[in-house]
Amino acid sequence: MSVTVLYFARMAELVGCREEVVDPMPLDPAQLFRDLDRRHPLGFPRESLRVAVNDRLVAWESPLQPGDVVALIPPVSGG
């Protein structure tokens, strides 16, 4: 059972890809972040990110289901 993780902006550059499949699936986005941060230089503290599951912003403790798509959204600036 797995989830797909989407990376954006600077985080995608640091990780070296825009998406990856994570298997085995973590329990929630918080655990996913901890696991990924051990493997990749994510470059952002969790507190500065938003997380979305299946195109909906969710809390870090929201349970994940097999096949979910998790987007880690870094802070953005612009004008």
HTML snippet that shows the backbone in 3Dmol.js (N, CA, C, O; Angstrom):
<script src="https://3Dmol.org/build/3Dmol-min.js"></script>
<div id="view" style="width:600px;height:400px;position:relative"></div>
<script>
const pdb = `
ATOM      1  N   MET A   1       0.850  -1.173   0.000  1.00  0.00           N
ATOM      2  CA  MET A   1       0.000   0.000   0.000  1.00  0.00           C
ATOM      3  C   MET A   1       0.891   1.230   0.000  1.00  0.00           C
ATOM      4  O   MET A   1       1.855   1.308   0.762  1.00  0.00           O
ATOM      5  N   SER A   2       0.568   2.187  -0.854  1.00  0.00           N
ATOM      6  CA  SER A   2       1.443   3.331  -1.045  1.00  0.00           C
ATOM      7  C   SER A   2       0.645   4.618  -1.210  1.00  0.00           C
ATOM      8  O   SER A   2      -0.569   4.607  -1.414  1.00  0.00           O
ATOM      9  N   VAL A   3       1.376   5.729  -1.113  1.00  0.00           N
ATOM     10  CA  VAL A   3       0.842   7.055  -1.413  1.00  0.00           C
ATOM     11  C   VAL A   3       1.809   7.727  -2.391  1.00  0.00           C
ATOM     12  O   VAL A   3       2.987   7.373  -2.454  1.00  0.00           O
ATOM     13  N   THR A   4       1.304   8.686  -3.140  1.00  0.00           N
ATOM     14  CA  THR A   4       2.136   9.479  -4.036  1.00  0.00           C
ATOM     15  C   THR A   4       2.365  10.833  -3.394  1.00  0.00           C
ATOM     16  O   THR A   4       1.431  11.460  -2.895  1.00  0.00           O
ATOM     17  N   VAL A   5       3.617  11.283  -3.409  1.00  0.00           N
ATOM     18  CA  VAL A   5       3.975  12.578  -2.835  1.00  0.00           C
ATOM     19  C   VAL A   5       4.325  13.530  -3.977  1.00  0.00           C
ATOM     20  O   VAL A   5       5.095  13.187  -4.873  1.00  0.00           O
ATOM     21  N   LEU A   6       3.746  14.736  -3.930  1.00  0.00           N
ATOM     22  CA  LEU A   6       4.045  15.780  -4.907  1.00  0.00           C
ATOM     23  C   LEU A   6       4.896  16.851  -4.246  1.00  0.00           C
ATOM     24  O   LEU A   6       4.602  17.288  -3.134  1.00  0.00           O
ATOM     25  N   TYR A   7       5.954  17.274  -4.934  1.00  0.00           N
ATOM     26  CA  TYR A   7       6.833  18.338  -4.451  1.00  0.00           C
ATOM     27  C   TYR A   7       6.708  19.537  -5.377  1.00  0.00           C
ATOM     28  O   TYR A   7       6.502  19.384  -6.581  1.00  0.00           O
ATOM     29  N   PHE A   8       6.833  20.730  -4.809  1.00  0.00           N
ATOM     30  CA  PHE A   8       6.692  21.956  -5.590  1.00  0.00           C
ATOM     31  C   PHE A   8       7.862  22.906  -5.334  1.00  0.00           C
ATOM     32  O   PHE A   8       8.509  22.866  -4.288  1.00  0.00           O
ATOM     33  N   ALA A   9       8.110  23.764  -6.332  1.00  0.00           N
ATOM     34  CA  ALA A   9       9.053  24.882  -6.224  1.00  0.00           C
ATOM     35  C   ALA A   9      10.427  24.402  -5.743  1.00  0.00           C
ATOM     36  O   ALA A   9      10.949  23.400  -6.231  1.00  0.00           O
ATOM     37  N   ARG A  10      10.993  25.113  -4.803  1.00  0.00           N
ATOM     38  CA  ARG A  10      12.347  24.839  -4.303  1.00  0.00           C
ATOM     39  C   ARG A  10      12.468  23.427  -3.724  1.00  0.00           C
ATOM     40  O   ARG A  10      13.517  22.793  -3.842  1.00  0.00           O
ATOM     41  N   MET A  11      11.400  22.938  -3.102  1.00  0.00           N
ATOM     42  CA  MET A  11      11.457  21.598  -2.535  1.00  0.00           C
ATOM     43  C   MET A  11      11.680  20.557  -3.632  1.00  0.00           C
ATOM     44  O   MET A  11      12.450  19.618  -3.427  1.00  0.00           O
ATOM     45  N   ALA A  12      11.038  20.695  -4.775  1.00  0.00           N
ATOM     46  CA  ALA A  12      11.238  19.760  -5.885  1.00  0.00           C
ATOM     47  C   ALA A  12      12.686  19.815  -6.371  1.00  0.00           C
ATOM     48  O   ALA A  12      13.267  18.786  -6.716  1.00  0.00           O
ATOM     49  N   GLU A  13      13.258  21.001  -6.398  1.00  0.00           N
ATOM     50  CA  GLU A  13      14.659  21.129  -6.805  1.00  0.00           C
ATOM     51  C   GLU A  13      15.582  20.424  -5.819  1.00  0.00           C
ATOM     52  O   GLU A  13      16.514  19.731  -6.228  1.00  0.00           O
ATOM     53  N   LEU A  14      15.330  20.593  -4.529  1.00  0.00           N
ATOM     54  CA  LEU A  14      16.181  19.972  -3.515  1.00  0.00           C
ATOM     55  C   LEU A  14      16.072  18.452  -3.517  1.00  0.00           C
ATOM     56  O   LEU A  14      17.072  17.751  -3.362  1.00  0.00           O
ATOM     57  N   VAL A  15      14.858  17.948  -3.692  1.00  0.00           N
ATOM     58  CA  VAL A  15      14.638  16.505  -3.680  1.00  0.00           C
ATOM     59  C   VAL A  15      15.100  15.871  -4.992  1.00  0.00           C
ATOM     60  O   VAL A  15      15.556  14.728  -5.007  1.00  0.00           O
ATOM     61  N   GLY A  16      14.981  16.611  -6.084  1.00  0.00           N
ATOM     62  CA  GLY A  16      15.412  16.104  -7.384  1.00  0.00           C
ATOM     63  C   GLY A  16      14.307  15.458  -8.200  1.00  0.00           C
ATOM     64  O   GLY A  16      14.573  14.801  -9.206  1.00  0.00           O
ATOM     65  N   CYS A  17      13.057  15.645  -7.761  1.00  0.00           N
ATOM     66  CA  CYS A  17      11.929  15.134  -8.531  1.00  0.00           C
ATOM     67  C   CYS A  17      10.668  15.897  -8.139  1.00  0.00           C
ATOM     68  O   CYS A  17      10.636  16.564  -7.105  1.00  0.00           O
ATOM     69  N   ARG A  18       9.651  15.798  -8.951  1.00  0.00           N
ATOM     70  CA  ARG A  18       8.380  16.463  -8.668  1.00  0.00           C
ATOM     71  C   ARG A  18       7.384  15.543  -7.964  1.00  0.00           C
ATOM     72  O   ARG A  18       6.438  16.011  -7.331  1.00  0.00           O
ATOM     73  N   GLU A  19       7.602  14.241  -8.077  1.00  0.00           N
ATOM     74  CA  GLU A  19       6.721  13.309  -7.376  1.00  0.00           C
ATOM     75  C   GLU A  19       7.434  11.984  -7.170  1.00  0.00           C
ATOM     76  O   GLU A  19       8.369  11.636  -7.891  1.00  0.00           O
ATOM     77  N   GLU A  20       6.966  11.256  -6.164  1.00  0.00           N
ATOM     78  CA  GLU A  20       7.479   9.915  -5.907  1.00  0.00           C
ATOM     79  C   GLU A  20       6.419   9.102  -5.187  1.00  0.00           C
ATOM     80  O   GLU A  20       5.538   9.650  -4.524  1.00  0.00           O
ATOM     81  N   VAL A  21       6.516   7.798  -5.325  1.00  0.00           N
ATOM     82  CA  VAL A  21       5.621   6.883  -4.633  1.00  0.00           C
ATOM     83  C   VAL A  21       6.323   6.394  -3.381  1.00  0.00           C
ATOM     84  O   VAL A  21       7.477   5.968  -3.430  1.00  0.00           O
ATOM     85  N   VAL A  22       5.618   6.458  -2.255  1.00  0.00           N
ATOM     86  CA  VAL A  22       6.163   6.026  -0.975  1.00  0.00           C
ATOM     87  C   VAL A  22       5.454   4.744  -0.553  1.00  0.00           C
ATOM     88  O   VAL A  22       4.231   4.705  -0.424  1.00  0.00           O
ATOM     89  N   ASP A  23       6.246   3.702  -0.341  1.00  0.00           N
ATOM     90  CA  ASP A  23       5.733   2.411   0.074  1.00  0.00           C
ATOM     91  C   ASP A  23       6.757   1.807   1.025  1.00  0.00           C
ATOM     92  O   ASP A  23       7.913   1.663   0.627  1.00  0.00           O
ATOM     93  N   PRO A  24       6.417   1.456   2.220  1.00  0.00           N
ATOM     94  CA  PRO A  24       5.073   1.358   2.773  1.00  0.00           C
ATOM     95  C   PRO A  24       4.503   2.726   3.119  1.00  0.00           C
ATOM     96  O   PRO A  24       5.226   3.695   3.349  1.00  0.00           O
ATOM     97  N   MET A  25       3.209   2.760   3.144  1.00  0.00           N
ATOM     98  CA  MET A  25       2.465   3.987   3.375  1.00  0.00           C
ATOM     99  C   MET A  25       2.543   4.383   4.857  1.00  0.00           C
ATOM    100  O   MET A  25       2.320   3.541   5.727  1.00  0.00           O
ATOM    101  N   PRO A  26       2.857   5.658   5.157  1.00  0.00           N
ATOM    102  CA  PRO A  26       2.828   6.127   6.542  1.00  0.00           C
ATOM    103  C   PRO A  26       1.390   6.312   7.028  1.00  0.00           C
ATOM    104  O   PRO A  26       0.448   6.300   6.236  1.00  0.00           O
ATOM    105  N   LEU A  27       1.239   6.483   8.334  1.00  0.00           N
ATOM    106  CA  LEU A  27      -0.094   6.637   8.923  1.00  0.00           C
ATOM    107  C   LEU A  27      -0.734   7.978   8.622  1.00  0.00           C
ATOM    108  O   LEU A  27      -1.947   8.059   8.428  1.00  0.00           O
ATOM    109  N   ASP A  28       0.082   9.046   8.581  1.00  0.00           N
ATOM    110  CA  ASP A  28      -0.448  10.394   8.394  1.00  0.00           C
ATOM    111  C   ASP A  28       0.627  11.270   7.760  1.00  0.00           C
ATOM    112  O   ASP A  28       1.783  10.856   7.677  1.00  0.00           O
ATOM    113  N   PRO A  29       0.264  12.488   7.307  1.00  0.00           N
ATOM    114  CA  PRO A  29       1.250  13.362   6.684  1.00  0.00           C
ATOM    115  C   PRO A  29       2.418  13.718   7.607  1.00  0.00           C
ATOM    116  O   PRO A  29       3.534  13.918   7.128  1.00  0.00           O
ATOM    117  N   ALA A  30       2.187  13.801   8.917  1.00  0.00           N
ATOM    118  CA  ALA A  30       3.280  14.120   9.844  1.00  0.00           C
ATOM    119  C   ALA A  30       4.349  13.029   9.804  1.00  0.00           C
ATOM    120  O   ALA A  30       5.542  13.325   9.739  1.00  0.00           O
ATOM    121  N   GLN A  31       3.921  11.771   9.844  1.00  0.00           N
ATOM    122  CA  GLN A  31       4.879  10.664   9.764  1.00  0.00           C
ATOM    123  C   GLN A  31       5.549  10.644   8.392  1.00  0.00           C
ATOM    124  O   GLN A  31       6.750  10.394   8.290  1.00  0.00           O
ATOM    125  N   LEU A  32       4.785  10.903   7.351  1.00  0.00           N
ATOM    126  CA  LEU A  32       5.345  10.968   6.004  1.00  0.00           C
ATOM    127  C   LEU A  32       6.447  12.017   5.942  1.00  0.00           C
ATOM    128  O   LEU A  32       7.526  11.750   5.412  1.00  0.00           O
ATOM    129  N   PHE A  33       6.188  13.207   6.478  1.00  0.00           N
ATOM    130  CA  PHE A  33       7.192  14.269   6.465  1.00  0.00           C
ATOM    131  C   PHE A  33       8.454  13.818   7.198  1.00  0.00           C
ATOM    132  O   PHE A  33       9.561  14.006   6.694  1.00  0.00           O
ATOM    133  N   ARG A  34       8.298  13.224   8.384  1.00  0.00           N
ATOM    134  CA  ARG A  34       9.474  12.768   9.150  1.00  0.00           C
ATOM    135  C   ARG A  34      10.284  11.753   8.348  1.00  0.00           C
ATOM    136  O   ARG A  34      11.511  11.835   8.298  1.00  0.00           O
ATOM    137  N   ASP A  35       9.597  10.794   7.720  1.00  0.00           N
ATOM    138  CA  ASP A  35      10.285   9.772   6.930  1.00  0.00           C
ATOM    139  C   ASP A  35      11.014  10.389   5.734  1.00  0.00           C
ATOM    140  O   ASP A  35      12.166  10.055   5.460  1.00  0.00           O
ATOM    141  N   LEU A  36      10.337  11.283   5.036  1.00  0.00           N
ATOM    142  CA  LEU A  36      10.954  11.918   3.862  1.00  0.00           C
ATOM    143  C   LEU A  36      12.117  12.813   4.252  1.00  0.00           C
ATOM    144  O   LEU A  36      13.134  12.848   3.559  1.00  0.00           O
ATOM    145  N   ASP A  37      11.977  13.535   5.356  1.00  0.00           N
ATOM    146  CA  ASP A  37      13.031  14.449   5.789  1.00  0.00           C
ATOM    147  C   ASP A  37      14.304  13.685   6.164  1.00  0.00           C
ATOM    148  O   ASP A  37      15.403  14.231   6.069  1.00  0.00           O
ATOM    149  N   ARG A  38      14.164  12.450   6.582  1.00  0.00           N
ATOM    150  CA  ARG A  38      15.346  11.614   6.863  1.00  0.00           C
ATOM    151  C   ARG A  38      16.042  11.186   5.564  1.00  0.00           C
ATOM    152  O   ARG A  38      17.261  11.015   5.540  1.00  0.00           O
ATOM    153  N   ARG A  39      15.265  11.013   4.485  1.00  0.00           N
ATOM    154  CA  ARG A  39      15.822  10.524   3.220  1.00  0.00           C
ATOM    155  C   ARG A  39      16.272  11.626   2.279  1.00  0.00           C
ATOM    156  O   ARG A  39      17.205  11.428   1.501  1.00  0.00           O
ATOM    157  N   HIS A  40      15.629  12.778   2.335  1.00  0.00           N
ATOM    158  CA  HIS A  40      15.883  13.864   1.381  1.00  0.00           C
ATOM    159  C   HIS A  40      16.226  15.152   2.123  1.00  0.00           C
ATOM    160  O   HIS A  40      15.863  15.325   3.286  1.00  0.00           O
ATOM    161  N   PRO A  41      16.920  16.040   1.449  1.00  0.00           N
ATOM    162  CA  PRO A  41      17.096  17.388   2.006  1.00  0.00           C
ATOM    163  C   PRO A  41      15.875  18.242   1.655  1.00  0.00           C
ATOM    164  O   PRO A  41      15.924  19.017   0.699  1.00  0.00           O
ATOM    165  N   LEU A  42      14.782  18.112   2.412  1.00  0.00           N
ATOM    166  CA  LEU A  42      13.547  18.828   2.066  1.00  0.00           C
ATOM    167  C   LEU A  42      13.715  20.335   2.110  1.00  0.00           C
ATOM    168  O   LEU A  42      13.059  21.052   1.354  1.00  0.00           O
ATOM    169  N   GLY A  43      14.586  20.829   2.989  1.00  0.00           N
ATOM    170  CA  GLY A  43      14.913  22.242   2.971  1.00  0.00           C
ATOM    171  C   GLY A  43      13.940  23.160   3.675  1.00  0.00           C
ATOM    172  O   GLY A  43      14.144  24.374   3.679  1.00  0.00           O
ATOM    173  N   PHE A  44      12.893  22.625   4.268  1.00  0.00           N
ATOM    174  CA  PHE A  44      11.902  23.452   4.953  1.00  0.00           C
ATOM    175  C   PHE A  44      11.484  22.759   6.247  1.00  0.00           C
ATOM    176  O   PHE A  44      11.328  21.539   6.273  1.00  0.00           O
ATOM    177  N   PRO A  45      11.303  23.528   7.319  1.00  0.00           N
ATOM    178  CA  PRO A  45      10.718  22.919   8.514  1.00  0.00           C
ATOM    179  C   PRO A  45       9.230  22.654   8.279  1.00  0.00           C
ATOM    180  O   PRO A  45       8.577  23.377   7.526  1.00  0.00           O
ATOM    181  N   ARG A  46       8.711  21.634   8.915  1.00  0.00           N
ATOM    182  CA  ARG A  46       7.299  21.278   8.721  1.00  0.00           C
ATOM    183  C   ARG A  46       6.368  22.446   9.013  1.00  0.00           C
ATOM    184  O   ARG A  46       5.342  22.608   8.352  1.00  0.00           O
ATOM    185  N   GLU A  47       6.723  23.257  10.002  1.00  0.00           N
ATOM    186  CA  GLU A  47       5.867  24.374  10.407  1.00  0.00           C
ATOM    187  C   GLU A  47       5.667  25.401   9.292  1.00  0.00           C
ATOM    188  O   GLU A  47       4.701  26.164   9.322  1.00  0.00           O
ATOM    189  N   SER A  48       6.564  25.429   8.315  1.00  0.00           N
ATOM    190  CA  SER A  48       6.439  26.412   7.236  1.00  0.00           C
ATOM    191  C   SER A  48       5.669  25.869   6.033  1.00  0.00           C
ATOM    192  O   SER A  48       5.424  26.598   5.071  1.00  0.00           O
ATOM    193  N   LEU A  49       5.293  24.605   6.084  1.00  0.00           N
ATOM    194  CA  LEU A  49       4.616  23.959   4.949  1.00  0.00           C
ATOM    195  C   LEU A  49       3.126  23.810   5.190  1.00  0.00           C
ATOM    196  O   LEU A  49       2.660  23.800   6.329  1.00  0.00           O
ATOM    197  N   ARG A  50       2.393  23.696   4.102  1.00  0.00           N
ATOM    198  CA  ARG A  50       0.985  23.262   4.120  1.00  0.00           C
ATOM    199  C   ARG A  50       0.966  21.875   3.515  1.00  0.00           C
ATOM    200  O   ARG A  50       1.833  21.519   2.718  1.00  0.00           O
ATOM    201  N   VAL A  51      -0.021  21.102   3.895  1.00  0.00           N
ATOM    202  CA  VAL A  51      -0.147  19.761   3.330  1.00  0.00           C
ATOM    203  C   VAL A  51      -1.559  19.581   2.788  1.00  0.00           C
ATOM    204  O   VAL A  51      -2.544  19.974   3.413  1.00  0.00           O
ATOM    205  N   ALA A  52      -1.628  18.976   1.609  1.00  0.00           N
ATOM    206  CA  ALA A  52      -2.922  18.675   0.995  1.00  0.00           C
ATOM    207  C   ALA A  52      -2.952  17.192   0.653  1.00  0.00           C
ATOM    208  O   ALA A  52      -1.946  16.611   0.244  1.00  0.00           O
ATOM    209  N   VAL A  53      -4.113  16.597   0.826  1.00  0.00           N
ATOM    210  CA  VAL A  53      -4.327  15.202   0.447  1.00  0.00           C
ATOM    211  C   VAL A  53      -5.495  15.177  -0.532  1.00  0.00           C
ATOM    212  O   VAL A  53      -6.602  15.621  -0.226  1.00  0.00           O
ATOM    213  N   ASN A  54      -5.215  14.648  -1.709  1.00  0.00           N
ATOM    214  CA  ASN A  54      -6.243  14.573  -2.762  1.00  0.00           C
ATOM    215  C   ASN A  54      -6.869  15.946  -3.028  1.00  0.00           C
ATOM    216  O   ASN A  54      -8.088  16.084  -3.123  1.00  0.00           O
ATOM    217  N   ASP A  55      -6.000  16.958  -3.144  1.00  0.00           N
ATOM    218  CA  ASP A  55      -6.387  18.332  -3.492  1.00  0.00           C
ATOM    219  C   ASP A  55      -7.152  19.070  -2.395  1.00  0.00           C
ATOM    220  O   ASP A  55      -7.806  20.074  -2.679  1.00  0.00           O
ATOM    221  N   ARG A  56      -7.087  18.599  -1.161  1.00  0.00           N
ATOM    222  CA  ARG A  56      -7.735  19.292  -0.034  1.00  0.00           C
ATOM    223  C   ARG A  56      -6.713  19.553   1.051  1.00  0.00           C
ATOM    224  O   ARG A  56      -6.000  18.640   1.466  1.00  0.00           O
ATOM    225  N   LEU A  57      -6.634  20.807   1.522  1.00  0.00           N
ATOM    226  CA  LEU A  57      -5.757  21.095   2.646  1.00  0.00           C
ATOM    227  C   LEU A  57      -6.246  20.330   3.864  1.00  0.00           C
ATOM    228  O   LEU A  57      -7.443  20.305   4.153  1.00  0.00           O
ATOM    229  N   VAL A  58      -5.312  19.705   4.579  1.00  0.00           N
ATOM    230  CA  VAL A  58      -5.664  18.879   5.741  1.00  0.00           C
ATOM    231  C   VAL A  58      -4.695  19.173   6.883  1.00  0.00           C
ATOM    232  O   VAL A  58      -3.668  19.825   6.696  1.00  0.00           O
ATOM    233  N   ALA A  59      -5.043  18.683   8.052  1.00  0.00           N
ATOM    234  CA  ALA A  59      -4.151  18.751   9.213  1.00  0.00           C
ATOM    235  C   ALA A  59      -3.066  17.678   9.059  1.00  0.00           C
ATOM    236  O   ALA A  59      -3.273  16.657   8.403  1.00  0.00           O
ATOM    237  N   TRP A  60      -1.935  17.924   9.664  1.00  0.00           N
ATOM    238  CA  TRP A  60      -0.814  16.990   9.588  1.00  0.00           C
ATOM    239  C   TRP A  60      -1.160  15.615  10.176  1.00  0.00           C
ATOM    240  O   TRP A  60      -0.543  14.614   9.812  1.00  0.00           O
ATOM    241  N   GLU A  61      -2.124  15.565  11.067  1.00  0.00           N
ATOM    242  CA  GLU A  61      -2.483  14.315  11.732  1.00  0.00           C
ATOM    243  C   GLU A  61      -3.630  13.575  11.039  1.00  0.00           C
ATOM    244  O   GLU A  61      -4.107  12.567  11.561  1.00  0.00           O
ATOM    245  N   SER A  62      -4.073  14.046   9.895  1.00  0.00           N
ATOM    246  CA  SER A  62      -5.158  13.385   9.156  1.00  0.00           C
ATOM    247  C   SER A  62      -4.693  12.021   8.664  1.00  0.00           C
ATOM    248  O   SER A  62      -3.588  11.907   8.132  1.00  0.00           O
ATOM    249  N   PRO A  63      -5.506  10.987   8.829  1.00  0.00           N
ATOM    250  CA  PRO A  63      -5.082   9.650   8.387  1.00  0.00           C
ATOM    251  C   PRO A  63      -4.972   9.574   6.869  1.00  0.00           C
ATOM    252  O   PRO A  63      -5.740  10.200   6.137  1.00  0.00           O
ATOM    253  N   LEU A  64      -4.001   8.795   6.421  1.00  0.00           N
ATOM    254  CA  LEU A  64      -3.820   8.556   4.991  1.00  0.00           C
ATOM    255  C   LEU A  64      -4.438   7.224   4.611  1.00  0.00           C
ATOM    256  O   LEU A  64      -4.519   6.302   5.423  1.00  0.00           O
ATOM    257  N   GLN A  65      -4.875   7.140   3.356  1.00  0.00           N
ATOM    258  CA  GLN A  65      -5.462   5.926   2.793  1.00  0.00           C
ATOM    259  C   GLN A  65      -4.609   5.476   1.602  1.00  0.00           C
ATOM    260  O   GLN A  65      -3.965   6.307   0.961  1.00  0.00           O
ATOM    261  N   PRO A  66      -4.597   4.192   1.303  1.00  0.00           N
ATOM    262  CA  PRO A  66      -3.856   3.722   0.132  1.00  0.00           C
ATOM    263  C   PRO A  66      -4.290   4.482  -1.127  1.00  0.00           C
ATOM    264  O   PRO A  66      -5.479   4.687  -1.369  1.00  0.00           O
ATOM    265  N   GLY A  67      -3.303   4.889  -1.914  1.00  0.00           N
ATOM    266  CA  GLY A  67      -3.572   5.586  -3.167  1.00  0.00           C
ATOM    267  C   GLY A  67      -3.718   7.091  -3.034  1.00  0.00           C
ATOM    268  O   GLY A  67      -3.864   7.779  -4.044  1.00  0.00           O
ATOM    269  N   ASP A  68      -3.683   7.626  -1.810  1.00  0.00           N
ATOM    270  CA  ASP A  68      -3.783   9.082  -1.638  1.00  0.00           C
ATOM    271  C   ASP A  68      -2.636   9.793  -2.336  1.00  0.00           C
ATOM    272  O   ASP A  68      -1.545   9.244  -2.493  1.00  0.00           O
ATOM    273  N   VAL A  69      -2.906  11.033  -2.755  1.00  0.00           N
ATOM    274  CA  VAL A  69      -1.885  11.906  -3.324  1.00  0.00           C
ATOM    275  C   VAL A  69      -1.669  13.028  -2.330  1.00  0.00           C
ATOM    276  O   VAL A  69      -2.585  13.791  -2.023  1.00  0.00           O
ATOM    277  N   VAL A  70      -0.442  13.119  -1.830  1.00  0.00           N
ATOM    278  CA  VAL A  70      -0.093  14.091  -0.784  1.00  0.00           C
ATOM    279  C   VAL A  70       0.799  15.158  -1.393  1.00  0.00           C
ATOM    280  O   VAL A  70       1.844  14.848  -1.966  1.00  0.00           O
ATOM    281  N   ALA A  71       0.390  16.411  -1.272  1.00  0.00           N
ATOM    282  CA  ALA A  71       1.177  17.532  -1.767  1.00  0.00           C
ATOM    283  C   ALA A  71       1.796  18.269  -0.590  1.00  0.00           C
ATOM    284  O   ALA A  71       1.092  18.695   0.325  1.00  0.00           O
ATOM    285  N   LEU A  72       3.114  18.416  -0.620  1.00  0.00           N
ATOM    286  CA  LEU A  72       3.816  19.226   0.369  1.00  0.00           C
ATOM    287  C   LEU A  72       4.034  20.595  -0.254  1.00  0.00           C
ATOM    288  O   LEU A  72       4.756  20.726  -1.243  1.00  0.00           O
ATOM    289  N   ILE A  73       3.413  21.611   0.321  1.00  0.00           N
ATOM    290  CA  ILE A  73       3.373  22.929  -0.304  1.00  0.00           C
ATOM    291  C   ILE A  73       4.241  23.896   0.485  1.00  0.00           C
ATOM    292  O   ILE A  73       3.892  24.267   1.606  1.00  0.00           O
ATOM    293  N   PRO A  74       5.379  24.315  -0.093  1.00  0.00           N
ATOM    294  CA  PRO A  74       6.260  25.249   0.600  1.00  0.00           C
ATOM    295  C   PRO A  74       5.707  26.672   0.528  1.00  0.00           C
ATOM    296  O   PRO A  74       4.821  26.961  -0.276  1.00  0.00           O
ATOM    297  N   PRO A  75       6.236  27.558   1.376  1.00  0.00           N
ATOM    298  CA  PRO A  75       5.798  28.947   1.301  1.00  0.00           C
ATOM    299  C   PRO A  75       6.177  29.547  -0.055  1.00  0.00           C
ATOM    300  O   PRO A  75       7.214  29.211  -0.627  1.00  0.00           O
ATOM    301  N   VAL A  76       5.332  30.426  -0.550  1.00  0.00           N
ATOM    302  CA  VAL A  76       5.606  31.086  -1.824  1.00  0.00           C
ATOM    303  C   VAL A  76       5.491  32.586  -1.635  1.00  0.00           C
ATOM    304  O   VAL A  76       4.786  33.073  -0.751  1.00  0.00           O
ATOM    305  N   SER A  77       6.191  33.291  -2.476  1.00  0.00           N
ATOM    306  CA  SER A  77       6.062  34.739  -2.456  1.00  0.00           C
ATOM    307  C   SER A  77       5.906  35.207  -3.882  1.00  0.00           C
ATOM    308  O   SER A  77       6.244  34.491  -4.825  1.00  0.00           O
ATOM    309  N   GLY A  78       5.420  36.353  -4.029  1.00  0.00           N
ATOM    310  CA  GLY A  78       5.233  36.875  -5.369  1.00  0.00           C
ATOM    311  C   GLY A  78       4.507  38.213  -5.312  1.00  0.00           C
ATOM    312  O   GLY A  78       4.182  38.717  -4.237  1.00  0.00           O
ATOM    313  N   GLY A  79       4.272  38.753  -6.439  1.00  0.00           N
ATOM    314  CA  GLY A  79       3.624  40.050  -6.448  1.00  0.00           C
ATOM    315  C   GLY A  79       2.575  40.135  -7.499  1.00  0.00           C
ATOM    316  O   GLY A  79       1.928  41.172  -7.642  1.00  0.00           O
TER     317      GLY A  79
END
`;
const viewer = $3Dmol.createViewer("view");
viewer.addModel(pdb, "pdb");
viewer.setStyle({}, {cartoon: {color: "spectrum"}});
viewer.zoomTo();
viewer.render();
</script>
